[in-house]
Amino acid sequence: SAAAATVVESTSSLFRTATSFARGAGGTKRIAMTAIAFLAALSLLAFAALYVFHPGFRRTVRFWRGMGPVAAEYKWMKFRALKLDGIDANGDEFKSRTRDFHLRAAPR
């Protein structure tokens, strides 16, 4: 219990020091940037821990590292054809573009 109290006291002391330092020459902006950096580091640490200790998560990351670019390219091709170029989804031009994409992206 004494060790826990020491940890709590040192943590709160560290927080007070960090916030008083942050309010010095930048105020709220510095606190916000510190919080964002802390959350980014914490997220990276959580991702790394999951990747190392959870085989299912590691397998998922490996899958999407390979398939993510293909899926993104397909979504972009479809968006460009339907929204930007105004091609009919049931038309021959869209089917031709889809066929060309599948020939280019399919595993050999």
C-alpha positions as a LaTeX table, in Angstrom:
\begin{tabular}{lrrr}
\hline
Residue & $x$ (\AA) & $y$ (\AA) & $z$ (\AA) \\
\hline
Ser1 & 0.00 & 0.00 & 0.00 \\
Ala2 & 2.89 & 2.34 & 0.74 \\
Ala3 & 4.39 & 1.53 & $-2.66$ \\
Ala4 & 1.09 & 2.29 & $-4.37$ \\
Ala5 & 0.84 & 5.60 & $-2.54$ \\
Thr6 & 4.37 & 6.46 & $-3.62$ \\
Val7 & 3.54 & 5.66 & $-7.25$ \\
Val8 & 0.38 & 7.77 & $-7.12$ \\
Glu9 & 2.25 & 10.68 & $-5.52$ \\
Ser10 & 5.11 & 10.53 & $-8.03$ \\
Thr11 & 2.66 & 10.31 & $-10.93$ \\
Ser12 & 0.66 & 13.30 & $-9.74$ \\
Ser13 & 3.89 & 15.21 & $-9.10$ \\
Leu14 & 5.07 & 14.41 & $-12.62$ \\
Phe15 & 1.71 & 15.53 & $-14.04$ \\
Arg16 & 1.88 & 18.83 & $-12.12$ \\
Thr17 & 5.41 & 19.43 & $-13.37$ \\
Ala18 & 4.44 & 18.65 & $-16.95$ \\
Thr19 & 1.37 & 20.88 & $-16.91$ \\
Ser20 & 3.18 & 23.78 & $-15.26$ \\
Phe21 & 5.96 & 23.46 & $-17.85$ \\
Ala22 & 3.41 & 23.32 & $-20.66$ \\
Arg23 & 1.61 & 26.46 & $-19.50$ \\
Gly24 & 4.87 & 28.40 & $-19.60$ \\
Ala25 & 5.47 & 29.74 & $-23.10$ \\
Gly26 & 2.67 & 28.34 & $-25.21$ \\
Gly27 & $-0.10$ & 27.62 & $-22.82$ \\
Thr28 & $-3.00$ & 25.55 & $-24.02$ \\
Lys29 & $-1.46$ & 24.84 & $-27.41$ \\
Arg30 & 1.57 & 23.21 & $-25.82$ \\
Ile31 & $-0.67$ & 21.11 & $-23.55$ \\
Ala32 & $-2.71$ & 19.98 & $-26.54$ \\
Met33 & 0.38 & 19.08 & $-28.56$ \\
Thr34 & 1.83 & 17.19 & $-25.59$ \\
Ala35 & $-1.43$ & 15.28 & $-25.18$ \\
Ile36 & $-1.53$ & 14.42 & $-28.89$ \\
Ala37 & 2.08 & 13.23 & $-28.82$ \\
Phe38 & 1.39 & 11.16 & $-25.70$ \\
Leu39 & $-1.69$ & 9.54 & $-27.28$ \\
Ala40 & 0.22 & 8.82 & $-30.49$ \\
Ala41 & 3.04 & 7.17 & $-28.54$ \\
Leu42 & 0.55 & 5.18 & $-26.46$ \\
Ser43 & $-1.28$ & 4.03 & $-29.61$ \\
Leu44 & 1.99 & 2.97 & $-31.22$ \\
Leu45 & 2.93 & 1.05 & $-28.08$ \\
Ala46 & $-0.46$ & $-0.71$ & $-28.02$ \\
Phe47 & $-0.16$ & $-1.59$ & $-31.72$ \\
Ala48 & 3.35 & $-2.98$ & $-31.22$ \\
Ala49 & 2.28 & $-5.03$ & $-28.19$ \\
Leu50 & $-0.68$ & $-6.49$ & $-30.07$ \\
Tyr51 & 1.51 & $-7.27$ & $-33.08$ \\
Val52 & 4.11 & $-9.05$ & $-30.96$ \\
Phe53 & 1.86 & $-10.96$ & $-28.57$ \\
His54 & $-1.30$ & $-11.71$ & $-30.58$ \\
Pro55 & $-0.83$ & $-14.05$ & $-33.58$ \\
Gly56 & $-4.30$ & $-13.30$ & $-34.98$ \\
Phe57 & $-3.62$ & $-9.57$ & $-35.02$ \\
Arg58 & $-0.23$ & $-10.17$ & $-36.65$ \\
Arg59 & $-1.91$ & $-12.30$ & $-39.34$ \\
Thr60 & $-4.49$ & $-9.57$ & $-39.93$ \\
Val61 & $-1.81$ & $-6.90$ & $-40.32$ \\
Arg62 & 0.10 & $-9.06$ & $-42.80$ \\
Phe63 & $-3.07$ & $-9.68$ & $-44.81$ \\
Trp64 & $-4.05$ & $-6.01$ & $-45.04$ \\
Arg65 & $-0.47$ & $-4.94$ & $-45.77$ \\
Gly66 & $-0.75$ & $-6.98$ & $-48.97$ \\
Met67 & $-4.44$ & $-6.54$ & $-49.78$ \\
Gly68 & $-4.93$ & $-2.95$ & $-48.59$ \\
Pro69 & $-3.43$ & $-1.31$ & $-51.68$ \\
Val70 & $-5.44$ & $-3.57$ & $-53.99$ \\
Ala71 & $-8.69$ & $-2.83$ & $-52.13$ \\
Ala72 & $-7.96$ & 0.92 & $-52.12$ \\
Glu73 & $-7.19$ & 0.88 & $-55.85$ \\
Tyr74 & $-10.45$ & $-0.96$ & $-56.56$ \\
Lys75 & $-12.45$ & 1.54 & $-54.49$ \\
Trp76 & $-10.72$ & 4.43 & $-56.29$ \\
Met77 & $-11.38$ & 2.87 & $-59.72$ \\
Lys78 & $-15.06$ & 2.39 & $-58.87$ \\
Phe79 & $-15.44$ & 5.92 & $-57.40$ \\
Arg80 & $-13.70$ & 7.50 & $-60.38$ \\
Ala81 & $-15.79$ & 5.59 & $-62.92$ \\
Leu82 & $-19.15$ & 6.12 & $-61.26$ \\
Lys83 & $-18.82$ & 9.58 & $-59.69$ \\
Leu84 & $-16.13$ & 11.48 & $-61.58$ \\
Asp85 & $-16.51$ & 10.06 & $-65.09$ \\
Gly86 & $-20.28$ & 9.49 & $-64.77$ \\
Ile87 & $-20.23$ & 5.97 & $-66.21$ \\
Asp88 & $-23.29$ & 3.76 & $-65.75$ \\
Ala89 & $-22.66$ & 0.87 & $-63.36$ \\
Asn90 & $-24.41$ & $-1.55$ & $-65.73$ \\
Gly91 & $-22.71$ & $-0.23$ & $-68.86$ \\
Asp92 & $-20.05$ & $-1.86$ & $-70.98$ \\
Glu93 & $-17.40$ & 0.76 & $-70.13$ \\
Phe94 & $-17.67$ & 0.06 & $-66.39$ \\
Lys95 & $-17.54$ & $-3.68$ & $-66.99$ \\
Ser96 & $-14.48$ & $-3.19$ & $-69.19$ \\
Arg97 & $-12.70$ & $-1.15$ & $-66.51$ \\
Thr98 & $-13.59$ & $-3.72$ & $-63.86$ \\
Arg99 & $-12.35$ & $-6.57$ & $-66.05$ \\
Asp100 & $-9.08$ & $-4.74$ & $-66.77$ \\
Phe101 & $-8.59$ & $-4.13$ & $-63.05$ \\
His102 & $-9.20$ & $-7.78$ & $-62.21$ \\
Leu103 & $-6.76$ & $-8.94$ & $-64.88$ \\
Arg104 & $-4.11$ & $-6.54$ & $-63.57$ \\
Ala105 & $-4.66$ & $-7.18$ & $-59.84$ \\
Ala106 & $-5.52$ & $-10.89$ & $-59.72$ \\
Pro107 & $-2.84$ & $-13.24$ & $-58.43$ \\
Arg108 & $-1.07$ & $-15.14$ & $-61.13$ \\
\hline
\end{tabular}
